[in-house]
C-alpha cells in the first residue's frame, strides 16, 4: 500500500511541475488539450478493459493520438 501511495504522489508531483512549467506559450494549443484529455480517457478505458499496465499504456497512446487529432480538427473548423 505504501508503494502505491508513493507512486501516486510522485506522479501527481511531476504532473503539477509540468503544468507549472509547461513551455513558452501562455495557453496550450487545441491539440495539446485534446491529447491530455484523450490520454486520461484512454488510460481509464485501457485499465478497465485489460486490467494490466500494457493495456493502460496502449490506451494512453491511442487516446492521446486520437484526442490530439480530433481536437485539432475541431479547432481548425471552428467548432
Biopython code that builds the backbone (N, CA, C, O; Angstrom):
import numpy as np
from Bio.PDB.StructureBuilder import StructureBuilder

atoms = [
    (1, "UNK", "N", (0.828, -1.196, 0.000)),
    (1, "UNK", "CA", (0.000, 0.000, 0.000)),
    (1, "UNK", "C", (0.868, 1.253, 0.000)),
    (1, "UNK", "O", (0.554, 2.238, -0.668)),
    (2, "UNK", "N", (1.973, 1.205, 0.763)),
    (2, "UNK", "CA", (2.863, 2.370, 0.796)),
    (2, "UNK", "C", (3.477, 2.630, -0.573)),
    (2, "UNK", "O", (3.679, 3.778, -0.969)),
    (3, "UNK", "N", (3.774, 1.543, -1.294)),
    (3, "UNK", "CA", (4.384, 1.696, -2.608)),
    (3, "UNK", "C", (3.413, 2.367, -3.578)),
    (3, "UNK", "O", (3.823, 3.204, -4.383)),
    (4, "UNK", "N", (2.141, 2.008, -3.509)),
    (4, "UNK", "CA", (1.135, 2.611, -4.382)),
    (4, "UNK", "C", (0.964, 4.090, -4.052)),
    (4, "UNK", "O", (0.901, 4.927, -4.953)),
    (5, "UNK", "N", (0.889, 4.409, -2.775)),
    (5, "UNK", "CA", (0.738, 5.812, -2.369)),
    (5, "UNK", "C", (1.944, 6.644, -2.783)),
    (5, "UNK", "O", (1.792, 7.785, -3.221)),
    (6, "UNK", "N", (3.140, 6.081, -2.648)),
    (6, "UNK", "CA", (4.348, 6.791, -3.043)),
    (6, "UNK", "C", (4.363, 7.020, -4.549)),
    (6, "UNK", "O", (4.720, 8.103, -5.011)),
    (7, "UNK", "N", (3.976, 6.005, -5.314)),
    (7, "UNK", "CA", (3.937, 6.140, -6.774)),
    (7, "UNK", "C", (2.937, 7.207, -7.197)),
    (7, "UNK", "O", (3.234, 8.032, -8.061)),
    (8, "UNK", "N", (1.763, 7.194, -6.596)),
    (8, "UNK", "CA", (0.747, 8.201, -6.924)),
    (8, "UNK", "C", (1.226, 9.600, -6.559)),
    (8, "UNK", "O", (0.982, 10.552, -7.301)),
    (9, "UNK", "N", (1.900, 9.732, -5.433)),
    (9, "UNK", "CA", (2.415, 11.038, -5.013)),
    (9, "UNK", "C", (3.452, 11.558, -5.993)),
    (9, "UNK", "O", (3.464, 12.746, -6.317)),
    (10, "UNK", "N", (4.323, 10.677, -6.467)),
    (10, "UNK", "CA", (5.351, 11.080, -7.427)),
    (10, "UNK", "C", (4.709, 11.520, -8.744)),
    (10, "UNK", "O", (5.115, 12.524, -9.328)),
    (11, "UNK", "N", (3.715, 10.776, -9.208)),
    (11, "UNK", "CA", (3.037, 11.133, -10.451)),
    (11, "UNK", "C", (2.339, 12.484, -10.332)),
    (11, "UNK", "O", (2.414, 13.304, -11.247)),
    (12, "UNK", "N", (1.667, 12.718, -9.221)),
    (12, "UNK", "CA", (0.978, 13.990, -9.015)),
    (12, "UNK", "C", (1.980, 15.137, -8.933)),
    (12, "UNK", "O", (1.743, 16.206, -9.496)),
    (13, "UNK", "N", (3.085, 14.928, -8.244)),
    (13, "UNK", "CA", (4.105, 15.968, -8.120)),
    (13, "UNK", "C", (4.710, 16.306, -9.476)),
    (13, "UNK", "O", (4.841, 17.479, -9.825)),
    (14, "UNK", "N", (5.081, 15.277, -10.244)),
    (14, "UNK", "CA", (5.655, 15.537, -11.567)),
    (14, "UNK", "C", (4.650, 16.189, -12.503)),
    (14, "UNK", "O", (4.997, 17.083, -13.275)),
    (15, "UNK", "N", (3.413, 15.739, -12.431)),
    (15, "UNK", "CA", (2.379, 16.344, -13.262)),
    (15, "UNK", "C", (2.159, 17.809, -12.949)),
    (15, "UNK", "O", (1.989, 18.624, -13.855)),
    (16, "UNK", "N", (2.161, 18.146, -11.668)),
    (16, "UNK", "CA", (1.965, 19.549, -11.295)),
    (16, "UNK", "C", (3.163, 20.398, -11.710)),
    (16, "UNK", "O", (2.993, 21.554, -12.099)),
    (17, "UNK", "N", (4.366, 19.844, -11.634)),
    (17, "UNK", "CA", (5.537, 20.588, -12.084)),
    (17, "UNK", "C", (5.485, 20.831, -13.588)),
    (17, "UNK", "O", (5.845, 21.912, -14.056)),
    (18, "UNK", "N", (5.040, 19.832, -14.346)),
    (18, "UNK", "CA", (4.925, 20.014, -15.793)),
    (18, "UNK", "C", (3.855, 21.032, -16.143)),
    (18, "UNK", "O", (4.010, 21.793, -17.098)),
    (19, "UNK", "N", (2.776, 21.054, -15.382)),
    (19, "UNK", "CA", (1.712, 22.030, -15.640)),
    (19, "UNK", "C", (2.216, 23.452, -15.365)),
    (19, "UNK", "O", (1.878, 24.382, -16.098)),
    (20, "UNK", "N", (3.019, 23.621, -14.315)),
    (20, "UNK", "CA", (3.507, 24.952, -13.978)),
    (20, "UNK", "C", (4.576, 25.432, -14.949)),
    (20, "UNK", "O", (4.648, 26.622, -15.254)),
    (21, "UNK", "N", (5.400, 24.520, -15.434)),
    (21, "UNK", "CA", (6.482, 24.877, -16.355)),
    (21, "UNK", "C", (6.215, 24.270, -17.719)),
    (21, "UNK", "O", (7.066, 23.570, -18.269)),
    (22, "UNK", "N", (5.059, 24.529, -18.259)),
    (22, "UNK", "CA", (4.607, 23.863, -19.472)),
    (22, "UNK", "C", (5.213, 24.351, -20.771)),
    (22, "UNK", "O", (4.864, 23.811, -21.820)),
    (23, "UNK", "N", (6.073, 25.310, -20.772)),
    (23, "UNK", "CA", (6.662, 25.781, -22.018)),
    (23, "UNK", "C", (6.573, 27.289, -22.127)),
    (23, "UNK", "O", (6.288, 27.980, -21.149)),
    (24, "UNK", "N", (6.817, 27.785, -23.308)),
    (24, "UNK", "CA", (6.872, 29.219, -23.520)),
    (24, "UNK", "C", (5.498, 29.840, -23.730)),
    (24, "UNK", "O", (5.278, 30.994, -23.362)),
    (25, "UNK", "N", (4.589, 29.103, -24.307)),
    (25, "UNK", "CA", (3.289, 29.694, -24.608)),
    (25, "UNK", "C", (2.427, 29.787, -23.355)),
    (25, "UNK", "O", (2.528, 28.960, -22.449)),
    (26, "UNK", "N", (1.594, 30.791, -23.324)),
    (26, "UNK", "CA", (0.726, 31.000, -22.175)),
    (26, "UNK", "C", (-0.439, 30.024, -22.191)),
    (26, "UNK", "O", (-0.805, 29.472, -21.153)),
    (27, "UNK", "N", (-1.019, 29.810, -23.360)),
    (27, "UNK", "CA", (-2.181, 28.941, -23.487)),
    (27, "UNK", "C", (-1.819, 27.720, -24.321)),
    (27, "UNK", "O", (-1.121, 27.842, -25.327)),
    (28, "UNK", "N", (-2.288, 26.546, -23.912)),
    (28, "UNK", "CA", (-1.992, 25.351, -24.707)),
    (28, "UNK", "C", (-2.809, 25.342, -26.000)),
    (28, "UNK", "O", (-3.892, 25.922, -26.074)),
    (29, "UNK", "N", (-2.269, 24.678, -27.004)),
    (29, "UNK", "CA", (-2.989, 24.584, -28.275)),
    (29, "UNK", "C", (-4.138, 23.589, -28.144)),
    (29, "UNK", "O", (-4.228, 22.840, -27.171)),
    (30, "UNK", "N", (-4.994, 23.601, -29.129)),
    (30, "UNK", "CA", (-6.135, 22.679, -29.124)),
    (30, "UNK", "C", (-5.659, 21.232, -29.158)),
    (30, "UNK", "O", (-6.259, 20.366, -28.521)),
    (31, "UNK", "N", (-4.587, 20.967, -29.895)),
    (31, "UNK", "CA", (-4.059, 19.608, -29.966)),
    (31, "UNK", "C", (-3.515, 19.156, -28.614)),
    (31, "UNK", "O", (-3.690, 17.998, -28.236)),
    (32, "UNK", "N", (-2.862, 20.048, -27.885)),
    (32, "UNK", "CA", (-2.328, 19.698, -26.567)),
    (32, "UNK", "C", (-3.446, 19.392, -25.580)),
    (32, "UNK", "O", (-3.354, 18.439, -24.806)),
    (33, "UNK", "N", (-4.481, 20.187, -25.607)),
    (33, "UNK", "CA", (-5.625, 19.951, -24.724)),
    (33, "UNK", "C", (-6.296, 18.631, -25.074)),
    (33, "UNK", "O", (-6.637, 17.848, -24.188)),
    (34, "UNK", "N", (-6.483, 18.390, -26.354)),
    (34, "UNK", "CA", (-7.097, 17.141, -26.794)),
    (34, "UNK", "C", (-6.257, 15.929, -26.445)),
    (34, "UNK", "O", (-6.789, 14.887, -26.063)),
    (35, "UNK", "N", (-4.937, 16.063, -26.577)),
    (35, "UNK", "CA", (-4.050, 14.953, -26.235)),
    (35, "UNK", "C", (-4.120, 14.631, -24.748)),
    (35, "UNK", "O", (-4.142, 13.460, -24.370)),
    (36, "UNK", "N", (-4.156, 15.642, -23.911)),
    (36, "UNK", "CA", (-4.230, 15.416, -22.465)),
    (36, "UNK", "C", (-5.551, 14.756, -22.076)),
    (36, "UNK", "O", (-5.576, 13.815, -21.283)),
    (37, "UNK", "N", (-6.630, 15.254, -22.635)),
    (37, "UNK", "CA", (-7.941, 14.663, -22.327)),
    (37, "UNK", "C", (-8.048, 13.242, -22.875)),
    (37, "UNK", "O", (-8.558, 12.348, -22.200)),
    (38, "UNK", "N", (-7.573, 13.040, -24.083)),
    (38, "UNK", "CA", (-7.612, 11.718, -24.689)),
    (38, "UNK", "C", (-6.754, 10.712, -23.942)),
    (38, "UNK", "O", (-7.140, 9.553, -23.789)),
    (39, "UNK", "N", (-5.592, 11.153, -23.476)),
    (39, "UNK", "CA", (-4.718, 10.265, -22.706)),
    (39, "UNK", "C", (-5.375, 9.837, -21.404)),
    (39, "UNK", "O", (-5.269, 8.679, -20.999)),
    (40, "UNK", "N", (-6.048, 10.763, -20.757)),
    (40, "UNK", "CA", (-6.722, 10.425, -19.500)),
    (40, "UNK", "C", (-7.854, 9.429, -19.737)),
    (40, "UNK", "O", (-7.978, 8.443, -19.010)),
    (41, "UNK", "N", (-8.663, 9.680, -20.734)),
    (41, "UNK", "CA", (-9.773, 8.773, -21.034)),
    (41, "UNK", "C", (-9.239, 7.423, -21.508)),
    (41, "UNK", "O", (-9.768, 6.378, -21.130)),
    (42, "UNK", "N", (-8.192, 7.445, -22.335)),
    (42, "UNK", "CA", (-7.597, 6.204, -22.827)),
    (42, "UNK", "C", (-6.989, 5.366, -21.718)),
    (42, "UNK", "O", (-7.086, 4.139, -21.739)),
    (43, "UNK", "N", (-6.363, 6.021, -20.746)),
    (43, "UNK", "CA", (-5.783, 5.283, -19.622)),
    (43, "UNK", "C", (-6.862, 4.596, -18.804)),
    (43, "UNK", "O", (-6.705, 3.442, -18.404)),
    (44, "UNK", "N", (-7.937, 5.290, -18.560)),
    (44, "UNK", "CA", (-9.039, 4.709, -17.785)),
    (44, "UNK", "C", (-9.666, 3.548, -18.554)),
    (44, "UNK", "O", (-9.929, 2.491, -17.982)),
    (45, "UNK", "N", (-9.904, 3.744, -19.842)),
    (45, "UNK", "CA", (-10.510, 2.686, -20.649)),
    (45, "UNK", "C", (-9.583, 1.484, -20.780)),
    (45, "UNK", "O", (-10.026, 0.340, -20.677)),
    (46, "UNK", "N", (-8.292, 1.744, -21.008)),
    (46, "UNK", "CA", (-7.335, 0.643, -21.130)),
    (46, "UNK", "C", (-7.230, -0.177, -19.860)),
    (46, "UNK", "O", (-7.145, -1.404, -19.916)),
    (47, "UNK", "N", (-7.235, 0.488, -18.717)),
    (47, "UNK", "CA", (-7.164, -0.226, -17.451)),
    (47, "UNK", "C", (-8.451, -0.998, -17.189)),
    (47, "UNK", "O", (-8.413, -2.119, -16.682)),
    (48, "UNK", "N", (-9.581, -0.406, -17.530)),
    (48, "UNK", "CA", (-10.860, -1.087, -17.309)),
    (48, "UNK", "C", (-11.004, -2.317, -18.199)),
    (48, "UNK", "O", (-11.561, -3.329, -17.775)),
    (49, "UNK", "N", (-10.508, -2.232, -19.420)),
    (49, "UNK", "CA", (-10.651, -3.354, -20.344)),
    (49, "UNK", "C", (-9.611, -4.435, -20.080)),
    (49, "UNK", "O", (-9.957, -5.610, -19.956)),
    (50, "UNK", "N", (-8.332, -4.045, -19.992)),
    (50, "UNK", "CA", (-7.274, -5.047, -19.904)),
    (50, "UNK", "C", (-6.820, -5.411, -18.508)),
    (50, "UNK", "O", (-6.299, -6.505, -18.289)),
    (51, "UNK", "N", (-7.010, -4.512, -17.564)),
    (51, "UNK", "CA", (-6.607, -4.720, -16.170)),
    (51, "UNK", "C", (-5.120, -5.022, -16.011)),
    (51, "UNK", "O", (-4.731, -5.786, -15.128)),
    (52, "UNK", "N", (-4.288, -4.425, -16.865)),
    (52, "UNK", "CA", (-2.840, -4.555, -16.693)),
    (52, "UNK", "C", (-2.150, -3.307, -17.253)),
    (52, "UNK", "O", (-2.779, -2.477, -17.909)),
    (53, "UNK", "N", (-0.870, -3.192, -16.985)),
    (53, "UNK", "CA", (-0.121, -1.991, -17.371)),
    (53, "UNK", "C", (-0.026, -1.847, -18.883)),
    (53, "UNK", "O", (-0.137, -0.739, -19.409)),
    (54, "UNK", "N", (0.175, -2.944, -19.575)),
    (54, "UNK", "CA", (0.303, -2.880, -21.030)),
    (54, "UNK", "C", (-0.959, -2.283, -21.669)),
    (54, "UNK", "O", (-0.872, -1.423, -22.544)),
    (55, "UNK", "N", (-2.113, -2.743, -21.227)),
    (55, "UNK", "CA", (-3.372, -2.217, -21.763)),
    (55, "UNK", "C", (-3.552, -0.745, -21.432)),
    (55, "UNK", "O", (-4.056, 0.027, -22.248)),
    (56, "UNK", "N", (-3.135, -0.357, -20.225)),
    (56, "UNK", "CA", (-3.240, 1.047, -19.829)),
    (56, "UNK", "C", (-2.365, 1.923, -20.708)),
    (56, "UNK", "O", (-2.800, 2.987, -21.149)),
    (57, "UNK", "N", (-1.141, 1.491, -20.967)),
    (57, "UNK", "CA", (-0.229, 2.283, -21.801)),
    (57, "UNK", "C", (-0.701, 2.351, -23.248)),
    (57, "UNK", "O", (-0.563, 3.387, -23.898)),
    (58, "UNK", "N", (-1.251, 1.267, -23.749)),
    (58, "UNK", "CA", (-1.819, 1.300, -25.101)),
    (58, "UNK", "C", (-2.990, 2.275, -25.151)),
    (58, "UNK", "O", (-3.136, 3.027, -26.114)),
    (59, "UNK", "N", (-3.820, 2.261, -24.117)),
    (59, "UNK", "CA", (-4.940, 3.197, -24.041)),
    (59, "UNK", "C", (-4.486, 4.640, -23.984)),
    (59, "UNK", "O", (-5.096, 5.511, -24.606)),
    (60, "UNK", "N", (-3.409, 4.905, -23.234)),
    (60, "UNK", "CA", (-2.864, 6.266, -23.147)),
    (60, "UNK", "C", (-2.395, 6.733, -24.519)),
    (60, "UNK", "O", (-2.717, 7.842, -24.947)),
    (61, "UNK", "N", (-1.640, 5.893, -25.198)),
    (61, "UNK", "CA", (-1.120, 6.267, -26.517)),
    (61, "UNK", "C", (-2.219, 6.507, -27.532)),
    (61, "UNK", "O", (-2.220, 7.513, -28.243)),
    (62, "UNK", "N", (-3.154, 5.570, -27.592)),
    (62, "UNK", "CA", (-4.249, 5.707, -28.554)),
    (62, "UNK", "C", (-5.133, 6.906, -28.211)),
    (62, "UNK", "O", (-5.560, 7.641, -29.101)),
    (63, "UNK", "N", (-5.403, 7.099, -26.932)),
    (63, "UNK", "CA", (-6.236, 8.226, -26.515)),
    (63, "UNK", "C", (-5.577, 9.567, -26.780)),
    (63, "UNK", "O", (-6.236, 10.511, -27.215)),
    (64, "UNK", "N", (-4.279, 9.653, -26.520)),
    (64, "UNK", "CA", (-3.563, 10.909, -26.757)),
    (64, "UNK", "C", (-3.532, 11.249, -28.242)),
    (64, "UNK", "O", (-3.762, 12.395, -28.630)),
    (65, "UNK", "N", (-3.250, 10.261, -29.058)),
    (65, "UNK", "CA", (-3.215, 10.497, -30.501)),
    (65, "UNK", "C", (-4.595, 10.885, -31.023)),
    (65, "UNK", "O", (-4.738, 11.867, -31.752)),
    (66, "UNK", "N", (-5.597, 10.117, -30.650)),
    (66, "UNK", "CA", (-6.955, 10.412, -31.106)),
    (66, "UNK", "C", (-7.454, 11.752, -30.610)),
    (66, "UNK", "O", (-8.080, 12.498, -31.362)),
    (67, "UNK", "N", (-7.187, 12.066, -29.356)),
    (67, "UNK", "CA", (-7.620, 13.340, -28.793)),
    (67, "UNK", "C", (-6.955, 14.524, -29.457)),
    (67, "UNK", "O", (-7.596, 15.543, -29.712)),
    (68, "UNK", "N", (-5.667, 14.392, -29.738)),
    (68, "UNK", "CA", (-4.948, 15.489, -30.393)),
    (68, "UNK", "C", (-5.482, 15.736, -31.797)),
    (68, "UNK", "O", (-5.710, 16.878, -32.197)),
    (69, "UNK", "N", (-5.678, 14.656, -32.536)),
    (69, "UNK", "CA", (-6.164, 14.794, -33.918)),
    (69, "UNK", "C", (-7.582, 15.370, -33.939)),
    (69, "UNK", "O", (-7.864, 16.306, -34.687)),
    (70, "UNK", "N", (-8.462, 14.815, -33.125)),
    (70, "UNK", "CA", (-9.855, 15.271, -33.132)),
    (70, "UNK", "C", (-9.995, 16.717, -32.656)),
    (70, "UNK", "O", (-10.714, 17.507, -33.268)),
    (71, "UNK", "N", (-9.311, 17.061, -31.571)),
    (71, "UNK", "CA", (-9.451, 18.417, -31.046)),
    (71, "UNK", "C", (-8.796, 19.438, -31.971)),
    (71, "UNK", "O", (-9.289, 20.558, -32.101)),
    (72, "UNK", "N", (-7.700, 19.068, -32.610)),
    (72, "UNK", "CA", (-7.061, 19.968, -33.564)),
    (72, "UNK", "C", (-7.975, 20.214, -34.766)),
    (72, "UNK", "O", (-8.083, 21.338, -35.256)),
    (73, "UNK", "N", (-8.624, 19.159, -35.228)),
    (73, "UNK", "CA", (-9.549, 19.299, -36.362)),
    (73, "UNK", "C", (-10.760, 20.148, -35.984)),
    (73, "UNK", "O", (-11.222, 20.967, -36.777)),
    (74, "UNK", "N", (-11.267, 19.950, -34.776)),
    (74, "UNK", "CA", (-12.403, 20.772, -34.318)),
    (74, "UNK", "C", (-12.008, 22.244, -34.251)),
    (74, "UNK", "O", (-12.783, 23.115, -34.647)),
    (75, "UNK", "N", (-10.805, 22.525, -33.752)),
    (75, "UNK", "CA", (-10.353, 23.911, -33.666)),
    (75, "UNK", "C", (-10.142, 24.514, -35.051)),
    (75, "UNK", "O", (-10.430, 25.690, -35.277)),
    (76, "UNK", "N", (-9.643, 23.710, -35.962)),
    (76, "UNK", "CA", (-9.400, 24.200, -37.323)),
    (76, "UNK", "C", (-10.707, 24.565, -38.021)),
    (76, "UNK", "O", (-10.764, 25.530, -38.782)),
    (77, "UNK", "N", (-11.753, 23.790, -37.757)),
    (77, "UNK", "CA", (-13.048, 24.035, -38.386)),
    (77, "UNK", "C", (-13.888, 25.060, -37.622)),
    (77, "UNK", "O", (-14.921, 25.512, -38.117)),
    (78, "UNK", "N", (-13.451, 25.420, -36.437)),
    (78, "UNK", "CA", (-14.146, 26.447, -35.681)),
    (78, "UNK", "C", (-15.294, 25.975, -34.827)),
    (78, "UNK", "O", (-16.194, 26.759, -34.523)),
    (79, "UNK", "N", (-15.291, 24.721, -34.429)),
    (79, "UNK", "CA", (-16.368, 24.197, -33.576)),
    (79, "UNK", "C", (-16.087, 24.463, -32.137)),
    (79, "UNK", "O", (-16.883, 24.094, -31.273)),
]
sb = StructureBuilder()
sb.init_structure("model")
sb.init_model(0)
sb.init_chain("A")
sb.init_seg("    ")
for serial, (resi, resn, name, xyz) in enumerate(atoms, 1):
    if name == "N":
        sb.init_residue(resn, " ", resi, " ")
    sb.init_atom(name, np.array(xyz, "f"), 0.0, 1.0, " ", f" {name:<3s}", serial, name[0])
structure = sb.get_structure()
